[in-house]
């Protein structure tokens, strides 16, 4: 699969092996770019739209799927060759990752990772549309901003590809919200209600004691149940939400870093910078620079 730069868009391609291909298409004009390429049924396709929107055309355009900004699309059809027919709208950007289904299975098998979605991929066609959450966006930005000598580029990209797959598939697994600790369905539902309550005002969260009183739940069941369902503590979850909010504010480029840190509850901006770097691997200013 090879694409060519046109007068409409900038295309950056990396063929990491016979089984793995990465491309970024940046349509920086005011017109639509059309891409048509054959991709056979051995390959699974990932698309990440980080700006604007794009349209997939199936069955000669009879069936269409629109993908908007900050959305990802995973597509696989094991019994039929489906050519890539893609319209990239004006001022839009998309990352494409194509790899053989065999390679993906080998990767998960090598590290003894059990995943229901991966296990089912040889059996039936499917597609999944999901949000591009902040940690994934960081990885995509790092791929775009790569400035290495040619001999190190493939090694860097393989590492980022592994990171991207880890984040993508582990997030799907976390969203199942399976909780063996809470055998009582009522209690499990209660924990999810508490999560929604916290998210509604995560910048000014209540104390554990206040939550227990409001929802009539013991501190032990609240802490243990929350961790079982969401994989982190209550305040770890809230910290993630604050930092995701901060990342979106940085993308808007309307506020200074220190003002954002104050807004989400940090009295010292340096503490915010440290927390942001620990989560995303870059400082807020470095992230702004990567996003330009």
N, C-alpha and C positions, 0 to 999 in steps of 0.2 A: 504494500500500500504506500504509494508515494504521491504527495500533493505538490503543486507548484504555486509559487507566489504569483499573484495577479496584480493588476493596477488597483484592485479593491482592497486587498488584505495582505497582511504579513503572516506567513506560515513558517513555523519553526518545527522541525521534525527530528526525531531521534529513533533510530532503529537499534534497539539494544541487543537483539538476537533475532534468529529466524522466527521466534515465537512471541516477541514483545516489541510493541511500537508505541511511541508517545508523540503527540503533536499538539501544538497550540496554534489556534487560528484567531487572529486579531483583525476583525473587519472595522477599520477606523474611518470608513467613509460613510456617506449618507445614503448609500444604495445597498441592496441585498446581494450577498455572495452565495452562489450555488456550488455545492460540492457533490460530485457523483463518482463513487469508487466501488469496485467489487470487493466484498468481504465474504469469504466462504464460511460454512457452518461450523468449522473447527474453532472459531474465535468468539470470545465474549467481548462485548464493547461497553466501555464506560465513557460517559460524557459529563463534563462539569462546566456549567455556564456561569461565569463569574461576572458577566456584564451584559446588559441588553437581553436578547432572547433569540431563539432559533426554532426551526420547524423540521421535524423528521417526516419524510414522505414515504409511505409504504404502498405497495401494489399500484405503482405508477401514479401516486398522488391521490388515490381514492381514499386512503386512510392516512390521517395526519396526527402527529403528536407535537404539541407546543411545549417548549422548555424555556422557563423564564429565569431571570437573574437569581443567583444563589440557589439554584436547583441542580441536582444531579440525576442522571438517567443511566440505568444499567440494563443492557439488552442482550438476550441470548435466544437463539432459535436452533436447536440441535438437529433438525431434520431438513432444513432448507437453506440454501444460500440466499442471503438477503443483502442486496447492494446498499451501500451507504448513499442515501439521497438526502442532502441536508441543505436547508436554506438558512444562512446566518444573516440576521437582520442588521441594519445599519448600527454603527457604534456598539458592536457586540463582540464578546470574547468567549471562546470555548476551548477547553482542554479535552483531548481525546486519548484514551488508553485502550489499546487493542492487544489482547494476548490469547493464546490458545487455551481452550478449556483444560487440556491435558497439563499445561504448565501450571495453571492455577491449582489444580488438584495435587500436583507434585509438590508445590510450595507448602500447602497445608499439611500434606502427609509427612513431609520432611520434618516438620516441627511438631508432629503429632497433635494437630489442632482439629478438634471435632466441631463441625459447624453444619447445622441442618440444611442451610441454604446451599452451601458448597456441595454437600452430598447429593442434593437433588438435581444438580445442574445438568447431568447427562440424560435426564429422564423426560423433561418437558420444556416447552418454550416459556419464557417469562420476561417481564420487564418490571423494574422498580424505579419509581421517582421519589427522591428524598431531598431534604434540605442539605445544603453544604454548610455544615456546622463550622465554627471558627477554627478549630484545630486543623481541619482539612484544608481550609483556605490558606492557612500559614504554609502548609506543605506545597500547595500549588504555587503560591507566590515565590517560594524558595526555588522551585523548579524554573520558573520564569526568569528569576534574577540570577541564575547560575552564571558565574564568571570564573571558569576553570580552564586550564589547558586541555586540549582535546583528549589527551591520554587518560585524564581522570574523570571526564564527563560521564561516561557510561557507569563507572563505579558509583559516582554520586547519585545518578538517576536510579540505579537499581536499589540503593539504600532508601531513597525517597519513595520509590514504588512500594517497597516492603512496608514502610511507615504508613503510606496512604491506605494500603489494603488492611493493615492492622487496625487503623482507626475506623475505617469504613465498616468492616464486618463485625468488629467488636461492638460498635454502636448499635448495629442492628440487633445483636444478641441482647444488649442491655435493655433495648426498648421492649423486649418481651415481658419485662417486669415480673419474672417468675420468682416467687418467694417461698422457699421451703420452710423458713422459720415460722411464718404466719400461716398455720393450718386453718385458722378461722377466716373464712372469706370476708366476713364482716370487718375483721381487724385489718386485713389487707386493703380493703376498700377505704378504710379510715385513714390509713397511712397515705394513700394517694390523695385523699381530700386535704390532708395536712400539707402535702407537697404543693398542691394548687394554691392553698392559702398563703404559703410562704412566697411562692412565685409572684403572686399578685402585689406584694409589697416587699420585695427582697432587699430593697435598699434600707429599710427600717424594720428588721425582723424582730419578732417577739423572742423572749427567753424560752428555754426548754420548759421551765416551770409554767409559764403562761400557756404554752401549747398544750401541756398535759391537762391543765385546768379547763381550757376551752373545749378540748375534744374528749375529755374524760378517759384518758389513757395513761397507763403507768409510764414512768420515765424509762424503765428497762425495755418495755415493749416498743416504745417510740424509737429509742436509739437503735436497738437491734433490728427492729422491723424495717426502719428507714434504710439502714445500711444493707440489709439483705435485698431490698427491692432496687435501690438506686446505686449500690456499689460504693457509697461514700457516706461520710457523716452528714448531719443536717447542715452544719456550718461549712463543711467542704463543698456541699452542693450549692449553697448560697454564694460562696466565693466564686465558684465557676460561673454562676449567673451574672454576678457583678462584673467579672472580667470579660464575659461575652458582651455585655452591655457596653463596657469601656471600648472594646474592639470596634463595635459598630460606630461609636461616637468618634473614634480616631479616623475611621473611613470617611466620615462626613467632613473632616478637616475644618470644623467650625470653632472648636475649642482647644485651648492649650492643654497639655498633658496634666499640669497641676490642677487645672479647673475640673477636669474629668475625675481626677483622683479624689478631690474634695466632694464632688457630687455623689460618688458611690461610697462615701463614708470614711475615706482615709484622711487622717489628720496630717500625716507626713507623706508627701508625694514619693519619697524614696522607697517607702514600704510598698506603695502601689507598683512602682517600677519593678521591684524585686519579685513581687507576686506575679506580675504579668510575664516577666521573663521566664520564671519557673514553669508557668503553664504553657507558654507559646514558643519558648526558645529564643525570643528576640525581645529587645526593649520596645516600649511604645514608639519612640522616635525611629528606631530601625524598621518597625512595621510600617510606619507612615512612608518611609523612604521606599520600601519594597512595593508599596501599593501605588506608587506614582507611575 
